[in-house]
Amino acid sequence: VKAYTTRVGSGPFPTEILGKGGDLLRFAGQEFGTTTGRPRRCGWLDVVALQYCSQINGFSSLNLTKLDVLSDLLEIQLGVDYEVLPGWQCDISSVRNYSDLPKAARLYVERIEELVAHGGAFVSGSLVKLLYWPCVACFGLACSNIADGV
């Protein structure tokens, strides 16, 4: 699941970010239709929908992608009573170990784990698709790059 939510077309989107905030996510995350080039609607991570999805599908863990897209934001909201978390405002695209993420980025991941994941989360950026950071909070493991040698 992306670190934020996107939609195509019309319909309800309770966590949608309108205006410049939505544009920031859209361009940073390259959120445009592959075939049509239409811009996708962007918003905060819809934790309520993710909790329901996890419940009915029996997730044992989460793969949180595109965390780096949120890097420029001062504050980040979670779509659960619109909880506001601090942003980290630095480039994390070159980070290779979970422990090297800024504290605010780790707090964001760990809060999502608390609310949704049952067995932990794997985290990746938008450009490095094969690199995942096991999150220490739920796995209790030393951080490592499980994509070493790739």
LUMKEFI-78508 format. One record per residue: z, x, y of N, C-alpha, C in turn. Coordinates in steps of 0.05 Angstrom, whole numbers. Example, Ala and Ser with C-alpha at 12.3 -4.5 7.8 and 13.67 -1.06 7.14 Angstrom:
# LUMKEFI-78508
+--------+--------+--------+--------+--------+--------+--------+--------+--------+
!    n.w !    n.u !    n.v !   ca.w !   ca.u !   ca.v !    c.w !    c.u !    c.v !
+--------+--------+--------+--------+--------+--------+--------+--------+--------+
!    156 !    264 !   -114 !    156 !    246 !    -90 !    156 !    264 !    -66 !
!    142 !    257 !    -45 !    143 !    273 !    -21 !    157 !    258 !      1 !
+--------+--------+--------+--------+--------+--------+--------+--------+--------+
//
This chain:
# LUMKEFI-78508
+--------+--------+--------+--------+--------+--------+--------+--------+--------+
!    n.w !    n.u !    n.v !   ca.w !   ca.u !   ca.v !    c.w !    c.u !    c.v !
+--------+--------+--------+--------+--------+--------+--------+--------+--------+
!      0 !     17 !    -23 !      0 !      0 !      0 !      0 !     18 !     25 !
!    -15 !      9 !     45 !    -15 !     25 !     70 !     12 !     23 !     84 !
!     18 !     42 !    101 !     43 !     42 !    116 !     43 !     21 !    138 !
!     22 !      6 !    141 !     19 !    -15 !    159 !      1 !    -36 !    146 !
!     -4 !    -59 !    158 !    -19 !    -80 !    146 !    -46 !    -84 !    160 !
!    -67 !    -91 !    145 !    -92 !    -98 !    156 !   -103 !   -124 !    144 !
!   -119 !   -137 !    160 !   -132 !   -162 !    151 !   -161 !   -162 !    160 !
!   -178 !   -176 !    145 !   -205 !   -181 !    153 !   -209 !   -211 !    157 !
!   -222 !   -218 !    179 !   -227 !   -246 !    184 !   -204 !   -260 !    198 !
!   -206 !   -287 !    199 !   -186 !   -302 !    214 !   -164 !   -311 !    195 !
!   -144 !   -324 !    206 !   -122 !   -335 !    190 !    -96 !   -323 !    200 !
!    -74 !   -333 !    189 !    -48 !   -324 !    197 !    -43 !   -294 !    193 !
!    -31 !   -281 !    211 !    -24 !   -253 !    209 !      1 !   -249 !    226 !
!     24 !   -255 !    215 !     49 !   -255 !    231 !     57 !   -228 !    242 !
!     48 !   -206 !    231 !     56 !   -179 !    241 !     33 !   -166 !    257 !
!     12 !   -181 !    264 !    -11 !   -169 !    278 !     -2 !   -157 !    305 !
!    -14 !   -134 !    311 !    -10 !   -121 !    336 !    -35 !   -125 !    353 !
!    -32 !   -139 !    375 !    -55 !   -145 !    392 !    -58 !   -123 !    414 !
!    -81 !   -120 !    425 !    -85 !   -102 !    447 !    -87 !    -73 !    440 !
!    -76 !    -56 !    457 !    -79 !    -28 !    454 !    -65 !    -17 !    429 !
!    -42 !    -29 !    422 !    -27 !    -20 !    398 !    -44 !    -24 !    373 !
!    -56 !    -47 !    371 !    -74 !    -52 !    347 !    -98 !    -34 !    347 !
!   -109 !    -29 !    371 !   -131 !    -11 !    373 !   -124 !     18 !    365 !
!   -100 !     26 !    372 !    -90 !     53 !    364 !    -90 !     56 !    334 !
!    -78 !     36 !    320 !    -78 !     37 !    291 !   -106 !     36 !    279 !
!   -122 !     18 !    290 !   -150 !     14 !    280 !   -166 !     40 !    281 !
!   -164 !     55 !    304 !   -180 !     79 !    306 !   -167 !    102 !    290 !
!   -141 !    105 !    291 !   -127 !    126 !    277 !   -131 !    123 !    246 !
!   -131 !     98 !    237 !   -134 !     93 !    208 !   -162 !     88 !    200 !
!   -181 !     89 !    218 !   -209 !     84 !    213 !   -213 !     57 !    199 !
!   -201 !     37 !    211 !   -200 !     10 !    199 !   -224 !     -7 !    208 !
!   -247 !     -1 !    197 !   -271 !    -15 !    203 !   -285 !    -21 !    176 !
!   -297 !    -44 !    174 !   -311 !    -52 !    149 !   -332 !    -32 !    141 !
!   -332 !    -25 !    115 !   -351 !     -5 !    105 !   -380 !    -14 !    108 !
!   -386 !    -39 !    102 !   -413 !    -49 !    103 !   -420 !    -59 !    131 !
!   -403 !    -75 !    143 !   -409 !    -88 !    168 !   -401 !    -72 !    193 !
!   -381 !    -54 !    189 !   -371 !    -39 !    212 !   -352 !    -56 !    229 !
!   -346 !    -81 !    220 !   -328 !    -98 !    236 !   -300 !    -87 !    237 !
!   -287 !    -88 !    260 !   -259 !    -78 !    262 !   -241 !    -96 !    245 !
!   -222 !    -83 !    231 !   -202 !    -98 !    217 !   -179 !   -104 !    236 !
!   -165 !   -126 !    231 !   -141 !   -132 !    246 !   -118 !   -115 !    235 !
!   -102 !   -103 !    253 !    -81 !    -85 !    244 !    -54 !    -95 !    254 !
!    -33 !    -90 !    238 !     -6 !    -98 !    245 !     15 !    -82 !    231 !
!     40 !    -89 !    237 !     63 !    -76 !    224 !     63 !    -82 !    194 !
!     76 !    -66 !    179 !     78 !    -71 !    150 !     92 !    -97 !    146 !
!     80 !   -115 !    132 !     91 !   -142 !    126 !    109 !   -140 !    102 !
!    134 !   -133 !    106 !    153 !   -128 !     84 !    158 !   -154 !     68 !
!    159 !   -176 !     81 !    163 !   -201 !     67 !    141 !   -206 !     46 !
!    116 !   -203 !     55 !     94 !   -206 !     36 !     95 !   -185 !     14 !
!    102 !   -160 !     21 !    104 !   -139 !      2 !    126 !   -143 !    -18 !
!    149 !   -154 !     -9 !    171 !   -161 !    -27 !    162 !   -182 !    -48 !
!    148 !   -202 !    -38 !    138 !   -223 !    -56 !    118 !   -212 !    -76 !
!    100 !   -195 !    -66 !     80 !   -183 !    -84 !     93 !   -165 !   -105 !
!    114 !   -151 !    -97 !    129 !   -134 !   -115 !    143 !   -151 !   -136 !
!    154 !   -173 !   -127 !    169 !   -191 !   -145 !    150 !   -203 !   -167 !
!    128 !   -214 !   -158 !    111 !   -228 !   -178 !     95 !   -208 !   -195 !
!     91 !   -183 !   -186 !     76 !   -164 !   -202 !     94 !   -144 !   -216 !
!    120 !   -144 !   -211 !    138 !   -127 !   -225 !    135 !    -97 !   -219 !
!    130 !    -90 !   -194 !    127 !    -62 !   -187 !    152 !    -46 !   -195 !
!    147 !    -22 !   -205 !    170 !     -4 !   -211 !    171 !     18 !   -190 !
!    150 !     21 !   -174 !    150 !     40 !   -152 !    128 !     33 !   -133 !
!    126 !     48 !   -111 !    106 !     42 !    -90 !     91 !     67 !    -84 !
!     65 !     65 !    -77 !     49 !     87 !    -67 !     43 !     80 !    -38 !
!     57 !     93 !    -19 !     54 !     87 !      9 !     34 !    107 !     21 !
!     11 !     96 !     30 !    -10 !    113 !     41 !    -13 !    110 !     71 !
!    -28 !    129 !     82 !    -34 !    129 !    111 !    -10 !    130 !    129 !
!     11 !    143 !    120 !     35 !    146 !    137 !     29 !    160 !    163 !
!     10 !    179 !    162 !      3 !    194 !    186 !    -10 !    178 !    208 !
!    -21 !    155 !    202 !    -33 !    137 !    222 !    -12 !    128 !    242 !
!     13 !    126 !    234 !     35 !    117 !    252 !     46 !    139 !    269 !
!     36 !    163 !    267 !     48 !    187 !    280 !     50 !    186 !    310 !
!     32 !    171 !    323 !     32 !    171 !    353 !     50 !    150 !    365 !
!     63 !    133 !    348 !     78 !    111 !    359 !    107 !    118 !    366 !
!    116 !    108 !    389 !    143 !    112 !    398 !    163 !     97 !    381 !
!    156 !     73 !    374 !    173 !     56 !    356 !    155 !     43 !    335 !
!    167 !     38 !    312 !    152 !     25 !    290 !    168 !      1 !    281 !
!    155 !    -21 !    279 !    169 !    -46 !    269 !    162 !    -51 !    240 !
!    182 !    -61 !    227 !    178 !    -71 !    199 !    178 !   -101 !    201 !
!    160 !   -114 !    187 !    158 !   -143 !    188 !    179 !   -157 !    172 !
!    203 !   -149 !    175 !    226 !   -163 !    163 !    246 !   -167 !    186 !
!    245 !   -190 !    198 !    261 !   -195 !    222 !    253 !   -176 !    244 !
!    229 !   -165 !    242 !    219 !   -146 !    262 !    239 !   -124 !    268 !
!    249 !   -112 !    248 !    267 !    -89 !    250 !    251 !    -66 !    263 !
!    264 !    -53 !    283 !    250 !    -31 !    298 !    262 !     -5 !    289 !
!    245 !     14 !    282 !    253 !     41 !    274 !    240 !     61 !    294 !
!    252 !     84 !    297 !    240 !    104 !    315 !    215 !    116 !    304 !
!    196 !    122 !    321 !    172 !    136 !    313 !    178 !    166 !    312 !
!    159 !    181 !    301 !    164 !    210 !    299 !    146 !    226 !    318 !
!    125 !    214 !    329 !    108 !    226 !    350 !    101 !    255 !    346 !
!     93 !    262 !    322 !     82 !    288 !    317 !     62 !    286 !    293 !
!     44 !    305 !    292 !     24 !    305 !    271 !     37 !    313 !    244 !
!     34 !    296 !    224 !     45 !    302 !    198 !     22 !    306 !    177 !
!     -2 !    308 !    186 !    -25 !    310 !    168 !    -24 !    336 !    151 !
!    -11 !    357 !    160 !    -10 !    381 !    145 !     15 !    384 !    128 !
!     33 !    365 !    130 !     58 !    366 !    114 !     52 !    364 !     85 !
!     64 !    381 !     68 !     59 !    381 !     40 !     83 !    374 !     23 !
!    107 !    374 !     35 !    131 !    367 !     21 !    146 !    345 !     36 !
!    157 !    327 !     21 !    172 !    304 !     33 !    194 !    314 !     51 !
!    208 !    334 !     44 !    230 !    344 !     60 !    221 !    356 !     87 !
!    195 !    362 !     89 !    185 !    373 !    114 !    176 !    351 !    134 !
!    176 !    326 !    125 !    169 !    304 !    143 !    191 !    302 !    165 !
!    184 !    293 !    189 !    205 !    289 !    209 !    225 !    268 !    199 !
!    249 !    270 !    209 !    271 !    253 !    200 !    263 !    223 !    203 !
!    251 !    216 !    225 !    243 !    188 !    230 !    223 !    178 !    210 !
!    204 !    195 !    201 !    185 !    188 !    181 !    199 !    184 !    154 !
!    218 !    201 !    147 !    233 !    197 !    122 !    249 !    172 !    123 !
!    261 !    166 !    146 !    276 !    141 !    149 !    259 !    116 !    145 !
!    234 !    117 !    155 !    215 !     95 !    152 !    209 !     91 !    122 !
!    203 !    112 !    108 !    197 !    111 !     80 !    221 !    100 !     64 !
!    244 !    111 !     70 !    268 !    104 !     55 !    276 !     75 !     61 !
!    271 !     65 !     85 !    277 !     37 !     91 !    259 !     19 !     75 !
!    234 !     26 !     73 !    215 !     10 !     57 !    224 !     10 !     28 !
!    232 !     33 !     18 !    243 !     35 !    -10 !    266 !     16 !    -13 !
!    285 !     16 !      6 !    308 !     -1 !      4 !    300 !    -31 !      2 !
!    280 !    -38 !     18 !    272 !    -66 !     20 !    254 !    -75 !     -3 !
!    238 !    -57 !    -14 !    217 !    -65 !    -32 !    217 !    -51 !    -59 !
!    216 !    -24 !    -58 !    212 !     -9 !    -83 !    237 !     -8 !   -100 !
!    232 !     -9 !   -126 !    254 !     -9 !   -145 !    258 !     18 !   -158 !
!    238 !     34 !   -158 !    240 !     60 !   -171 !    231 !     83 !   -154 !
!    228 !     79 !   -128 !    221 !    100 !   -110 !    193 !     96 !    -99 !
!    184 !    115 !    -83 !    158 !    113 !    -71 !    144 !    140 !    -71 !
!    118 !    140 !    -73 !    101 !    163 !    -69 !     88 !    159 !    -42 !
!     86 !    181 !    -27 !     76 !    178 !      0 !     52 !    197 !      4 !
!     32 !    187 !     19 !      9 !    205 !     25 !     -1 !    199 !     53 !
!    -17 !    218 !     63 !    -30 !    214 !     89 !    -57 !    202 !     85 !
!    -72 !    198 !    107 !    -97 !    184 !    105 !   -120 !    203 !     96 !
!   -119 !    228 !    103 !   -141 !    246 !     96 !   -136 !    261 !     70 !
!   -112 !    264 !     62 !   -106 !    279 !     37 !   -100 !    258 !     15 !
!   -120 !    250 !      1 !   -117 !    228 !    -17 !   -103 !    235 !    -43 !
!   -104 !    261 !    -51 !    -93 !    269 !    -76 !    -65 !    282 !    -74 !
!    -54 !    282 !    -50 !    -28 !    295 !    -46 !     -7 !    273 !    -43 !
!     13 !    274 !    -59 !     35 !    254 !    -58 !     61 !    269 !    -56 !
!     80 !    258 !    -40 !    106 !    269 !    -39 !    125 !    250 !    -53 !
!    138 !    258 !    -75 !    158 !    241 !    -87 !    181 !    239 !    -68 !
!    191 !    216 !    -63 !    213 !    212 !    -44 !    239 !    218 !    -58 !
!    254 !    236 !    -46 !    280 !    245 !    -58 !    300 !    222 !    -59 !
!    300 !    204 !    -40 !    321 !    184 !    -38 !    324 !    168 !    -64 !
!    302 !    161 !    -76 !    304 !    144 !   -100 !    301 !    160 !   -126 !
!    287 !    182 !   -126 !    282 !    197 !   -150 !    305 !    217 !   -155 !
!    318 !    226 !   -134 !    340 !    245 !   -138 !    329 !    272 !   -147 !
!    303 !    278 !   -141 !    291 !    303 !   -150 !    287 !    322 !   -127 !
!    284 !    347 !   -133 !    276 !    365 !   -111 !    248 !    358 !   -103 !
!    242 !    359 !    -77 !    216 !    353 !    -68 !    196 !    373 !    -78 !
!    173 !    364 !    -87 !    152 !    382 !    -96 !    125 !    370 !    -90 !
!    106 !    387 !    -90 !     78 !    377 !    -86 !     67 !    373 !   -114 !
!     64 !    348 !   -123 !     55 !    343 !   -150 !     25 !    346 !   -153 !
!     12 !    352 !   -130 !    -17 !    357 !   -131 !    -23 !    387 !   -130 !
!     -3 !    404 !   -136 !     -8 !    433 !   -136 !    -32 !    440 !   -153 !
!    -49 !    457 !   -144 !    -71 !    466 !   -160 !    -96 !    448 !   -157 !
!    -93 !    426 !   -141 !   -116 !    408 !   -137 !   -134 !    419 !   -115 !
+--------+--------+--------+--------+--------+--------+--------+--------+--------+
//
